[in-house]
Amino acid sequence: MKKLAALLFACALALMPSAASAASAAAQEELMIPSVVITERSRADYNEETWDTYCSFRWAVPSLDPVLAAEYPALQEALLAFTEAEDAEKTSRYEEMCYDSRQSAIEGLPYEAFLESSLSVERMDDQVLCLRQYSSSYTGGAHGYYYCTGHTFDAQTGEKLALTDVIADEQQMRAVLEEELLAAYDPEMFFDLHETLTACPMEDFSWTVGPAGVTFFFNPYEIAAYAAGMQTVTLSFARYPELFTGRVTAASGAFVTCPAEGIPFILDLDGDGAEDNLLIGRGMDENYMFSGYEITMNGQTLKGEYDWFEMMPVLLHTADGKCWLYLDCVSENEYHGISVIGFADGAPYLAGTIPGGFGRGYDEAAEGTRLYVPADPSCLRVDTRINMLGTWQGRRICSVGADGLPVPQKEWYTVTTGMPLKTIASLSAQGVDAESAETTGEAVTVPAGEELRLARTDGETWADLCRPDGSMVRVYVDTSGWPRMINGMDEDSYFEMLPYAG
């Protein structure tokens, strides 16, 4: 991303707020974070009398944030076309499944159908954007079905790459795949593996391009029985250089990738020049509930306990060649926490944990959630729940520190969500510069009945509030106990309602 610094500077100039309103500041900061944006769509059809579900669909579509879109305009156009086609295909399938489900219900047959399809960033750099798509569905029968595939785009031209753009020797590829599969799995589990691989057209292989090679996914029934699950093989650029055309090579410098849970992943993790094997999994307790993560590197496993039900792994490869695995874990009430895993001497270790998670938002036009997957380890968006004059979502932009933990670029959080706060009594505050966040020394009295918006806070001692005219004031809050105090009085004495969440 050679032009990133220049683009960030240009965006900063173009988006400099005039009145420094909270909304302008938040929008400016959001645009300064190079990210691949994954937006989730959802639709559902219900029995209007019983509220039983006939059919539910959930799928994801990609785009680039404005910084990356400016650097890769052809790629952004390709993603918009991909999104349009994906929306059309999923909508058509949804309507068909809704009809089939309602007919099954009339006939007294099992009728609840679903499809869930997610996208993860396998690789994003100057060469390619590769998205890994995992889908699961049930449309009737003894069991559902699942599959994994990839969508790889040339980052410069936006062209969607075929396997033949990446693989130079098809015959050797099939021979190596057979050899690797037989070495990794029980040979007895396969159908006629040689015949299957030989007969499979190149366009029918499911594959992704990662930082170190091309991963092939063999979905249920393709080379083995459903009960055998999905088989995967990664053909390394370093190990099999003669296989590849050279159009896509190993990633270098700073990059981000999102390894999949339960699928072997290869990369030089500890910087010793040799490729390592990584497997991300989840432990189970005696009740078959998730009990924590299990990170295995070259056969050595790090286990961590965590009260969570969802986990998103993001692997950050910094410019100095170090790798850090960030596990964004979600627990009840949407609490996020990040466990940072480092790698040294061929083994994983826990570098530390922090509250918060990667950036999320809501797309009002699409009525779906957005996930901002970072594209640059030096510019990460970390969202944290803030309890200051209510419960809000705060955002800080961070880089990866020497110890692997995120280092915030500013001491405060930009507040990205929330409703206005209406004063019910006059409030003594200090004037504050909207851009520098330095207090001006001016004493300001905010009258009763004025609506303010929380713009930023350090999360512990002060909060900056945006007034209707665009100016800002700072109040100091004693958070050492409950109730919270402002100017020696209960904070509820100053505001109509402070929306704290449990």
TIPA-845784 format. One record per residue (C-alpha): residue in one letter; chain; y, z, x. Coordinates in Angstrom, 2 decimals. Layout:
BEGIN
 miba torba   north      up    east
    a     A       Y       Z       X
...
% end
This chain:
BEGIN
 miba torba   north      up    east
    m     A    0.00    0.00    0.00
    k     A    2.42   -1.22    2.58
    k     A    5.41   -1.57    0.24
    l     A    5.02    1.83   -1.43
    a     A    7.84    3.63    0.38
    a     A   10.36    0.88   -0.38
    l     A    9.29    0.76   -4.02
    l     A    9.59    4.51   -4.43
    f     A   13.14    4.37   -3.04
    a     A   14.04    1.49   -5.35
    c     A   12.64    3.32   -8.37
    a     A   14.59    6.43   -7.45
    l     A   17.88    4.48   -7.38
    a     A   17.15    2.63  -10.60
    l     A   16.20    5.78  -12.48
    m     A   18.89    8.19  -11.24
    p     A   19.90   10.13  -14.39
    s     A   23.58   10.04  -15.37
    a     A   23.73   13.23  -17.43
    a     A   20.63   14.60  -15.73
    s     A   18.96   15.37  -19.02
    a     A   15.53   16.98  -18.99
    a     A   14.00   13.86  -20.49
    s     A   15.53   11.60  -17.81
    a     A   14.43   13.89  -14.99
    a     A   10.89   14.07  -16.33
    a     A   10.71   10.31  -16.80
    q     A   12.07    9.69  -13.30
    e     A    9.51   11.97  -11.69
    e     A    6.64   10.48  -13.69
    l     A    7.51    6.98  -12.48
    m     A    7.50    8.16   -8.88
    i     A    3.75    8.84   -8.86
    p     A    1.55    5.86   -7.90
    s     A   -1.39    6.09  -10.29
    v     A   -4.03    4.11  -12.11
    v     A   -3.59    5.06  -15.76
    i     A   -6.71    5.39  -17.91
    t     A   -5.88    5.49  -21.63
    e     A   -8.48    6.61  -24.15
    r     A   -8.81    5.02  -27.59
    s     A  -10.77    6.51  -30.48
    r     A  -11.70    5.61  -34.04
    a     A  -13.96    7.25  -36.60
    d     A  -15.25    6.55  -40.11
    y     A  -16.15    9.48  -42.39
    n     A  -17.86   10.11  -45.69
    e     A  -14.82   11.02  -47.79
    e     A  -16.80   13.48  -49.92
    t     A  -18.88   15.33  -47.31
    w     A  -16.81   14.56  -44.19
    d     A  -20.01   13.57  -42.43
    t     A  -19.40   10.95  -39.75
    y     A  -20.61    7.42  -40.37
    c     A  -19.47    6.03  -37.07
    s     A  -17.29    7.08  -34.14
    f     A  -16.02    5.08  -31.18
    r     A  -14.26    6.19  -28.04
    w     A  -13.37    3.84  -25.21
    a     A  -10.93    3.60  -22.30
    v     A   -8.59    0.91  -20.99
    p     A   -6.74    0.66  -17.64
    s     A   -3.22   -0.06  -16.47
    l     A   -0.99    0.66  -13.48
    d     A    1.95    3.03  -13.48
    p     A    5.34    1.35  -12.87
    v     A    5.27    1.95   -9.09
    l     A    1.89    0.28   -8.62
    a     A    2.69   -2.39  -11.21
    a     A    5.73   -3.40   -9.14
    e     A    3.59   -3.63   -6.01
    y     A    0.68   -5.44   -7.69
    p     A    2.17   -7.51  -10.58
    a     A   -0.76   -9.95  -10.79
    l     A   -3.21   -7.06  -10.97
    q     A   -1.21   -5.45  -13.77
    e     A   -1.32   -8.71  -15.75
    a     A   -5.09   -8.89  -15.24
    l     A   -5.51   -5.31  -16.49
    l     A   -3.41   -6.01  -19.58
    a     A   -5.63   -9.02  -20.35
    f     A   -8.73   -6.89  -19.75
    t     A   -7.35   -4.24  -22.12
    e     A   -6.67   -6.81  -24.83
    a     A  -10.22   -8.17  -24.58
    e     A  -11.75   -4.69  -24.47
    d     A   -9.81   -3.54  -27.54
    a     A  -10.84   -6.65  -29.47
    e     A  -14.52   -6.31  -28.51
    k     A  -14.68   -2.59  -29.30
    t     A  -12.83   -3.01  -32.61
    s     A  -15.21   -5.76  -33.69
    r     A  -18.27   -3.69  -32.76
    y     A  -16.81   -0.65  -34.49
    e     A  -16.31   -2.51  -37.75
    e     A  -19.87   -3.88  -37.60
    m     A  -21.33   -0.45  -36.90
    c     A  -19.30    1.15  -39.69
    y     A  -20.75   -1.35  -42.15
    d     A  -24.31   -0.84  -40.86
    s     A  -23.94    2.96  -40.98
    r     A  -22.69    2.96  -44.55
    q     A  -25.57    0.69  -45.57
    s     A  -28.07    3.03  -43.88
    a     A  -26.56    5.98  -45.73
    i     A  -27.01    4.17  -49.06
    e     A  -30.67    3.54  -48.18
    g     A  -31.23    7.19  -47.23
    l     A  -31.75    6.44  -43.53
    p     A  -30.19    8.20  -40.52
    y     A  -26.76    6.69  -40.29
    e     A  -24.49    8.44  -37.78
    a     A  -23.70    5.96  -35.01
    f     A  -21.47    6.35  -31.99
    l     A  -20.30    4.65  -28.83
    e     A  -18.54    6.33  -25.93
    s     A  -17.27    4.35  -22.97
    s     A  -15.34    5.76  -20.01
    l     A  -13.64    4.28  -16.96
    s     A  -13.43    5.78  -13.47
    v     A  -11.66    4.46  -10.39
    e     A  -14.30    3.46   -7.87
    r     A  -11.73    2.06   -5.46
    m     A   -8.02    1.26   -5.38
    d     A   -6.37   -0.16   -2.27
    d     A   -4.68   -3.32   -0.95
    q     A   -7.96   -5.24   -1.31
    v     A   -9.38   -4.39   -4.72
    l     A   -9.24   -2.26   -7.80
    c     A  -12.77   -1.48   -8.93
    l     A  -13.42    0.36  -12.19
    r     A  -16.77    1.94  -12.98
    q     A  -17.59    1.80  -16.70
    y     A  -20.16    4.21  -18.15
    s     A  -21.20    3.75  -21.77
    s     A  -23.57    5.54  -24.11
    s     A  -24.36    4.72  -27.72
    y     A  -26.66    5.36  -30.65
    t     A  -27.13    2.76  -33.36
    g     A  -30.45    3.92  -34.79
    g     A  -34.00    4.16  -33.52
    a     A  -35.84    6.78  -31.52
    h     A  -33.07    7.37  -29.00
    g     A  -29.70    6.15  -27.81
    y     A  -28.95    3.96  -24.83
    y     A  -26.66    4.20  -21.83
    y     A  -25.60    1.89  -19.05
    c     A  -23.23    1.60  -16.12
    t     A  -21.41   -1.45  -14.81
    g     A  -18.29   -2.34  -12.85
    h     A  -15.13   -4.44  -13.10
    t     A  -13.64   -5.50   -9.77
    f     A  -10.22   -7.16   -9.43
    d     A   -8.53   -8.66   -6.39
    a     A   -5.52   -6.39   -5.90
    q     A   -3.26   -9.23   -4.75
    t     A   -4.16  -12.05   -7.16
    g     A   -5.61  -10.13  -10.13
    e     A   -8.70  -12.37  -10.09
    k     A  -11.80  -10.67  -11.46
    l     A  -14.39  -10.95   -8.73
    a     A  -17.95  -12.11   -9.27
    l     A  -20.81  -10.78   -7.17
    t     A  -20.96  -14.14   -5.39
    d     A  -17.38  -13.56   -4.17
    v     A  -18.62  -10.48   -2.30
    i     A  -22.23  -11.33   -1.37
    a     A  -22.82  -14.18    1.10
    d     A  -26.63  -14.26    1.20
    e     A  -28.18  -13.91   -2.26
    q     A  -31.77  -14.17   -1.06
    q     A  -31.34  -11.50    1.58
    m     A  -29.51   -9.29   -0.92
    r     A  -32.51   -9.32   -3.24
    a     A  -34.88   -8.56   -0.35
    v     A  -32.74   -5.63    0.85
    l     A  -32.41   -4.27   -2.70
    e     A  -36.19   -4.30   -3.08
    e     A  -36.64   -2.55    0.26
    e     A  -34.03    0.11   -0.53
    l     A  -35.39    0.77   -4.05
    l     A  -38.95    1.19   -2.81
    a     A  -37.73    3.62   -0.15
    a     A  -35.59    5.69   -2.55
    y     A  -37.91    5.88   -5.59
    d     A  -41.60    6.15   -6.42
    p     A  -42.92    2.58   -6.18
    e     A  -45.28    3.29   -9.10
    m     A  -42.37    3.67  -11.53
    f     A  -41.22    0.06  -11.35
    f     A  -42.17   -2.92  -13.41
    d     A  -42.89   -5.96  -11.23
    l     A  -39.92   -5.22   -8.97
    h     A  -40.13   -8.32   -6.78
    e     A  -40.38  -10.70   -9.72
    t     A  -37.61   -8.91  -11.62
    l     A  -35.15   -9.00   -8.72
    t     A  -36.00  -12.61   -7.90
    a     A  -35.51  -13.81  -11.48
    c     A  -32.31  -11.87  -12.21
    p     A  -29.24  -14.16  -12.22
    m     A  -26.41  -12.98  -10.00
    e     A  -24.09  -12.59  -12.99
    d     A  -26.54  -10.14  -14.63
    f     A  -26.47   -7.54  -11.85
    s     A  -24.39   -4.42  -12.54
    w     A  -22.36   -3.45   -9.47
    t     A  -19.23   -1.82   -8.13
    v     A  -17.34   -1.98   -4.83
    g     A  -16.71    1.39   -3.21
    p     A  -14.98    2.35    0.03
    a     A  -18.12    1.88    2.13
    g     A  -20.18   -0.74    0.32
    v     A  -21.46   -2.27   -2.90
    t     A  -23.42   -0.10   -5.33
    f     A  -25.95   -1.68   -7.70
    f     A  -26.85    0.00  -10.99
    f     A  -30.22   -0.68  -12.62
    n     A  -29.93    0.56  -16.16
    p     A  -32.83    1.75  -18.36
    y     A  -35.52   -0.88  -19.05
    e     A  -34.20   -3.25  -16.35
    i     A  -36.67   -2.42  -13.57
    a     A  -38.36    0.71  -14.94
    a     A  -39.10    2.55  -18.18
    y     A  -36.39    4.34  -20.18
    a     A  -37.80    7.72  -19.14
    a     A  -37.27    6.82  -15.48
    g     A  -33.52    6.79  -16.00
    m     A  -31.04    4.70  -14.05
    q     A  -31.65    3.68  -10.44
    t     A  -28.86    3.03   -7.92
    v     A  -28.67    1.55   -4.44
    t     A  -25.62    1.20   -2.18
    l     A  -25.60   -1.58    0.39
    s     A  -23.30   -0.48    3.18
    f     A  -20.75   -2.82    4.77
    a     A  -21.53   -1.20    8.13
    r     A  -25.32   -1.33    7.83
    y     A  -25.62   -4.85    6.36
    p     A  -22.57   -6.80    7.60
    e     A  -24.41  -10.14    7.36
    l     A  -24.80   -9.72    3.58
    f     A  -21.10   -9.95    2.78
    t     A  -18.56  -12.75    2.60
    g     A  -15.78  -10.70    4.19
    r     A  -13.50  -11.06    1.19
    v     A  -13.93   -7.32    0.62
    t     A  -14.45   -5.00    3.58
    a     A  -14.68   -1.25    4.09
    a     A  -11.63    0.76    3.01
    s     A   -9.43    2.27    5.70
    g     A   -6.35    4.44    5.96
    a     A   -5.35    6.54    2.97
    f     A   -7.22    5.87   -0.28
    v     A   -8.64    7.57   -3.36
    t     A  -12.03    7.17   -5.01
    c     A  -13.78    8.94   -7.89
    p     A  -17.50    9.40   -7.11
    a     A  -19.80    9.62  -10.11
    e     A  -21.79   12.73  -10.89
    g     A  -25.49   12.35  -10.19
    i     A  -25.15    9.07   -8.26
    p     A  -25.53    9.05   -4.46
    f     A  -22.30    8.15   -2.67
    i     A  -21.87    7.14    0.99
    l     A  -18.81    7.58    3.21
    d     A  -17.95    9.14    6.56
    l     A  -16.86   12.49    5.13
    d     A  -16.47   14.62    8.26
    g     A  -14.90   12.01   10.54
    d     A  -17.72   11.77   13.08
    g     A  -18.08    8.00   12.71
    a     A  -21.40    8.15   10.83
    e     A  -21.84    7.59    7.10
    d     A  -22.74   10.69    5.11
    n     A  -24.63   10.99    1.84
    l     A  -22.83   12.84   -0.96
    l     A  -24.23   13.91   -4.32
    i     A  -22.13   15.69   -6.94
    g     A  -24.08   17.64   -9.56
    r     A  -23.99   20.59  -11.91
    g     A  -26.15   23.70  -11.86
    m     A  -27.89   25.01  -14.98
    d     A  -28.41   28.61  -16.04
    e     A  -31.44   30.01  -17.89
    n     A  -30.00   28.76  -21.20
    y     A  -29.57   25.21  -19.82
    m     A  -25.80   25.60  -19.81
    f     A  -23.64   24.34  -16.95
    s     A  -23.16   27.18  -14.49
    g     A  -21.09   25.49  -11.79
    y     A  -20.88   22.59   -9.42
    e     A  -23.43   21.65   -6.77
    i     A  -22.07   19.52   -3.92
    t     A  -24.76   18.17   -1.60
    m     A  -23.96   16.51    1.72
    n     A  -26.82   15.25    3.87
    g     A  -29.21   17.68    2.14
    q     A  -26.96   20.76    2.47
    t     A  -25.72   22.11   -0.87
    l     A  -22.60   24.08   -1.74
    k     A  -22.80   25.89   -5.09
    g     A  -19.81   27.18   -6.99
    e     A  -19.62   29.16  -10.20
    y     A  -17.12   28.07  -12.80
    d     A  -16.72   28.71  -16.52
    w     A  -16.09   25.09  -17.48
    f     A  -17.55   22.29  -19.56
    e     A  -15.96   19.17  -18.03
    m     A  -15.48   18.09  -14.42
    m     A  -13.70   15.13  -12.83
    p     A  -14.34   14.56   -9.11
    v     A  -11.63   12.82   -7.07
    l     A  -12.20   12.16   -3.36
    l     A   -9.03   11.89   -1.27
    h     A   -9.22   10.12    2.10
    t     A   -6.02   10.93    3.97
    a     A   -4.30    8.80    6.58
    d     A   -5.63   11.05    9.38
    g     A   -9.21   10.21    8.38
    k     A  -10.07   13.47    6.62
    c     A  -11.84   13.67    3.25
    w     A  -11.20   16.26    0.54
    l     A  -13.07   16.43   -2.74
    y     A  -10.94   17.71   -5.63
    l     A  -12.98   18.92   -8.62
    d     A  -10.71   19.01  -11.68
    c     A  -12.59   21.40  -13.98
    v     A  -11.70   22.04  -17.64
    s     A  -12.64   25.25  -19.45
    e     A  -11.93   26.59  -22.94
    n     A   -8.46   26.08  -24.42
    e     A   -7.90   23.19  -22.00
    y     A   -7.41   25.42  -18.97
    h     A   -7.65   23.34  -15.79
    g     A   -8.53   24.46  -12.30
    i     A   -9.07   22.46   -9.11
    s     A  -11.70   23.42   -6.54
    v     A  -11.02   21.78   -3.17
    i     A  -14.12   20.95   -1.11
    g     A  -13.90   20.07    2.58
    f     A  -16.51   18.63    4.95
    a     A  -17.29   19.68    8.51
    d     A  -20.30   19.44   10.83
    g     A  -22.31   17.58    8.22
    a     A  -21.88   20.17    5.45
    p     A  -19.50   20.85    2.53
    y     A  -17.39   24.02    2.28
    l     A  -14.94   25.48   -0.24
    a     A  -11.39   25.09    1.08
    g     A   -9.81   26.89   -1.88
    t     A   -8.98   26.76   -5.58
    i     A   -5.72   26.28   -7.47
    p     A   -4.73   26.39  -11.15
    g     A   -3.98   23.07  -12.82
    g     A   -5.41   19.58  -12.92
    f     A   -4.52   15.94  -12.41
    g     A   -1.81   14.44  -14.58
    r     A   -2.51   13.91  -18.26
    g     A   -0.35   12.77  -21.13
    y     A   -0.36   11.22  -24.57
    d     A    0.18    7.57  -25.44
    e     A    1.93    7.61  -28.81
    a     A    1.64    3.86  -29.31
    a     A   -2.11    3.88  -28.67
    e     A   -2.64    7.34  -30.19
    g     A   -4.75    8.25  -27.20
    t     A   -4.75   10.50  -24.16
    r     A   -3.74    9.22  -20.72
    l     A   -5.19   10.24  -17.37
    y     A   -3.17    9.52  -14.22
    v     A   -5.64    8.93  -11.40
    p     A   -3.78    9.25   -8.10
    a     A   -3.71    6.18   -5.88
    d     A   -2.16    7.83   -2.81
    p     A   -3.23   11.21   -1.32
    s     A    0.34   11.83   -0.20
    c     A    1.64   11.71   -3.78
    l     A   -0.47   13.66   -6.28
    r     A    0.60   14.77   -9.73
    v     A   -0.74   18.25  -10.54
    d     A   -0.21   19.60  -14.07
    t     A   -0.32   23.36  -14.66
    r     A   -0.01   25.57  -17.73
    i     A    3.22   27.54  -17.43
    n     A    4.03   30.77  -19.30
    m     A    7.82   30.96  -19.09
    l     A    9.84   31.26  -22.31
    g     A    6.66   30.10  -24.06
    t     A    3.62   28.13  -22.97
    w     A    4.33   24.69  -21.55
    q     A    2.87   22.02  -19.32
    g     A    4.52   21.93  -15.93
    r     A    4.18   19.20  -13.30
    r     A    4.57   19.25   -9.55
    i     A    4.24   16.37   -7.11
    c     A    2.09   17.34   -4.13
    s     A    0.61   15.96   -0.93
    v     A   -2.62   17.03    0.73
    g     A   -2.02   19.74    3.30
    a     A   -3.80   20.23    6.61
    d     A   -6.17   22.71    4.95
    g     A   -6.90   20.31    2.10
    l     A   -4.93   22.22   -0.53
    p     A   -2.06   20.49   -2.34
    v     A    1.41   21.13   -0.94
    p     A    4.19   20.82   -3.55
    q     A    7.17   18.66   -2.64
    k     A    9.49   20.94   -4.65
    e     A    9.39   24.66   -5.37
    w     A    9.67   24.20   -9.12
    y     A    7.66   22.68  -11.97
    t     A    9.10   19.94  -14.15
    v     A    8.28   20.82  -17.75
    t     A    6.79   17.82  -19.54
    t     A    5.98   19.14  -23.00
    g     A    7.52   21.36  -25.60
    m     A    9.89   21.76  -28.50
    p     A   13.55   22.86  -28.42
    l     A   14.36   26.55  -28.09
    k     A   17.09   27.74  -30.49
    t     A   19.22   30.69  -29.49
    i     A   19.77   33.49  -32.02
    a     A   22.22   35.44  -29.85
    s     A   24.73   34.50  -27.18
    l     A   22.99   34.14  -23.83
    s     A   24.58   34.80  -20.44
    a     A   23.37   32.31  -17.84
    q     A   24.38   30.56  -14.63
    g     A   25.46   26.98  -14.18
    v     A   23.03   24.88  -12.16
    d     A   23.20   21.41  -10.62
    a     A   20.78   19.14  -12.47
    e     A   19.77   17.12   -9.41
    s     A   19.60   19.67   -6.59
    a     A   18.55   22.66   -8.74
    e     A   21.14   24.75   -6.87
    t     A   23.16   27.24   -8.89
    t     A   26.90   26.47   -9.03
    g     A   28.13   30.07   -9.22
    e     A   29.67   29.44  -12.64
    a     A   28.94   32.00  -15.33
    v     A   28.04   30.28  -18.61
    t     A   27.67   31.76  -22.08
    v     A   25.39   29.82  -24.43
    p     A   26.35   30.55  -28.05
    a     A   23.92   31.44  -30.79
    g     A   22.54   28.48  -32.74
    e     A   22.35   26.09  -29.78
    e     A   19.15   24.13  -29.11
    l     A   18.00   24.09  -25.50
    r     A   15.10   22.38  -23.77
    l     A   13.18   23.92  -20.91
    a     A   13.55   21.42  -18.05
    r     A   12.08   23.15  -14.99
    t     A   11.00   26.54  -13.70
    d     A    9.47   28.19  -10.68
    g     A    6.98   29.71  -13.10
    e     A    7.78   33.26  -11.99
    t     A   11.47   34.22  -11.98
    w     A   13.80   31.55  -13.35
    a     A   14.03   28.76  -15.92
    d     A   16.54   25.89  -16.17
    l     A   17.50   24.91  -19.69
    c     A   19.10   21.62  -20.70
    r     A   22.00   21.85  -23.15
    p     A   22.85   19.19  -25.76
    d     A   25.63   17.77  -23.53
    g     A   23.20   17.17  -20.66
    s     A   24.37   20.09  -18.50
    m     A   21.93   22.73  -17.32
    v     A   21.97   26.51  -17.15
    r     A   19.63   28.94  -15.42
    v     A   18.29   32.19  -16.84
    y     A   16.34   34.76  -14.87
    v     A   13.24   36.17  -16.53
    d     A   11.40   39.37  -15.55
    t     A    7.73   38.39  -15.89
    s     A    6.27   41.59  -14.46
    g     A    5.08   42.79  -17.88
    w     A    5.25   42.29  -21.63
    p     A    7.58   41.74  -23.29
    r     A    9.33   39.44  -20.81
    m     A   12.92   40.49  -20.20
    i     A   16.20   38.53  -19.85
    n     A   19.34   40.40  -18.83
    g     A   17.53   43.66  -19.55
    m     A   16.59   42.67  -23.11
    d     A   13.42   41.38  -24.74
    e     A   13.42   37.59  -24.45
    d     A   12.66   37.36  -28.19
    s     A   16.12   38.82  -28.79
    y     A   17.64   35.57  -27.57
    f     A   15.44   32.87  -29.11
    e     A   14.29   32.03  -32.61
    m     A   10.69   31.53  -31.53
    l     A    8.98   31.40  -28.14
    p     A    5.76   29.36  -28.50
    y     A    3.27   31.27  -26.36
    a     A   -0.36   30.17  -26.58
    g     A   -3.39   32.40  -26.11
% end
